[in-house]
């Protein structure tokens, strides 16, 4: 018993040493996790800024393409095969690469909701214009083969004229909205 009483202080010192070491180890690991998250967030924000800049440039270029499309659509009052090839060639310049890159990173959720929505609707409308042109070209081929005239494709040409104006107006609105915001400004998305 005397031996046990003699070792009691060593036991208490060891116990508090282990507990203190465990607490210090836990605190250090939590600090490292916080530092790692801060570094990841900083890298993500920088990546978002780069992608955001590319998306803005891509959207500007796509707006210029739509403006050129509108000019081309006014060149002919009726659908012709060479005209549809020209329209398709111009619409082939529409790019979604930067937007696709942004989507693949998942960082679009860190954009302000209005900007994220403006980008989504803009790219959806751009793809819609490409689809109308593709359908119109196919309708022209069908109309020539089936009826010998371009009446069926004329409807697509008129639809594309109207839709192109709508797309251009929307792109201009979206670019104003996007230029007014900065990436990473959406704190509620970042905290969630």
Secondary structure, 3 states (H helix, E strand, C coil): CHHHHHHHHHHHHHHHHHHHHHHHHHHHHHHHHHHHHHHHHHHHHHHHHHHHHHHHHHHHHHHHHHHHHHHHHCCCCCCCHHHHHHHHHHHCCCCCHHHHHHHHHCHHHHCCHHHHHHHHHHHHHHHHHHHHHHHHHHHHHHHHHHCCCCHHHHHHHHHHHHHHHHHHHHHHHHHHHHHHCCCCCCHHHHHC
